């Protein structure tokens, strides 16, 4: 499924986070927490703003922790 939103030429991290909430979570629900493997994409300003906006948390896994390897 693809969700498209009309935006200006450039979008800030807080604006992108709000678009994500409005167009993804509104239709699919909100998880209580995310688990990330510390990929730079999940440590970016966008994700920081998104989690703050949602009042949820991002749990970072530790290296070589087999229970969380491959989880997002």
Secondary structure, 3 states (H helix, E strand, C coil): CCCCCCCCCCCCHHHHHHHHHHHHHHHHCCCCEEEECCCHHHHCHHHHHHHHHHCCEEEECCCCCCCCCCCC
